[in-house]
Amino acid sequence: AVVSTQSGHYGRDTKIIQYLIRMRKLRKKNTKKLVSRDLKMEKRESRREAKALAAAQLDQSIEKELLERLKQGTYGDIYNIHQDVFEKIVEEDEDEESESEFVEDFEESDLEDIEDYEMEMEMESSVAKKKVQITA
């Protein structure tokens, strides 16, 4: 340590010199740099994420409920829905209809019933598409 000749400034000078020596040593070392976190921003972002998640879940539940009501025929024959939603419903119905059941005893009268049913379904789907195109 460096000793000052002035009696009044001995303690202060020594402390400053020792401080400067420590600072030089710390600069030479590769220490991890501390970075402050903005807690206010983190809280704000987490609240926004939670609200967005809740809104998305609400939208999904509303859409499911409306689709269920649509399938049940709660609203009657007139629908005012978007074309993409209607196509989604039609695709789901087609997927359900594509599943086949194998029957051992099959008669011609059953074949006629199936043809009649298919004709009715085609008529209903074409009428529903026209209604959607009119309202869209």
N, C-alpha and C positions, 0 to 999 in steps of 0.2 A: 504494500500500500504506500501511497505517496503521502509524505508528511509535510504539511504547510508550515511555514515559519511564522506566520501571523497567528497569534494565540486566539484571537476572537473568531476566526473563520475556520478553525481546524475541523470541527465536526461537520460543518456544512460542506466544505470542499471535499472531504473524504467521502461523504455520502454520495455526492454528485459523481465523483470519479468512479466509485464502486458501481453505481447505477449504470454509468456509461459502459463499463467493462462487462457487466451482465448482459446489457442490451446487445453488445457486439457478439458475445458468445451465443446468445439466443438466435441472432440473425444467421450465424454460421450453421447452426443445427437445422435440419430439415424437419420441422415440426408440422403437425397437422394444423391447418388453418380453420379456425372456428367461424362458422357461418350462422348468422342469426336467422331464425324462422319467423315468418310473419304470421303469427297466430290468428290475427284478425282475418287475413285472407283465407287461411286454412279453414277456419270456422265457417266463413261465408260460402266457400266452395262446397263444404260438406253439407250445409243446409240446402244449397241449390241442388246438389245431387239427390238428396233425400226427397225433396219436393218433386223433382223430375221423375224419380222412380215411382212415387206415389201416383202422380198424374198418369204415367204409362200404365200402371196396374189398373187404375180406374177406367181408362179408355178401353183396355182389353176386356174388363168385366162387363162394361156397357155393351161392347160389340158382341160378346158371347150371349148376353141376355137378349139382345135384339135379334140375333140369328136364331136363337131358340124360339122366340115368339113368331118369327117369320116361318119357321118350319112347322110350327103348330097351327098356323093359319089364324092367329089371333086378330090380325088386322084385316082379314077378308081378302078380296081379290086385287085391290088396288095397292101398289107399292110405289114408293117414291125413294128408290135407293140408287146408289151409284152403279155404273156398269161393271166396274171391277169387283164390287162386292157381290153383285148378282152372278157374275161368272164364277166366282169362288164357290158360291152356294151350289151352282149347277155342277161344277167339278166334283164337289163332295158327294152330291147325289149320284153322279155317274160312278164314282168309286164304290159307293155302297151297292149300286145296282149290278156292278160288274162281278160281284161275288156270286158264284154259281152253286146250286145245290143239285146233287145227283139223285135222281128218282128211279127206282126200279120199274115200277108200273107206269107207263106213259101211254096215254090214249090220244086219239085224234081230237076228241072233244077238248082235251086239255090244251092242245096246240092252238085251236081256234080261240080259246079264252086268252091265251098268251098274246096272240096276234091282236085281239081286240084291246087288251090292256096296253100294248105298245103303241097302238094308234092313238088311244086316249092320252097317253103320256106325251107323245109328239105334239098333239094338238095343244095341250096345256102349256108345254114349254114354248111353243111358237107364240101363243097368246101372251104369255108372261114377258117374252122378249119384246114384243110390240109395245106393251104397256110401259116397260122400262125405257124404251127408246123415245116414247112420247113424253114421258115425264123428265127424262134426263136433259 
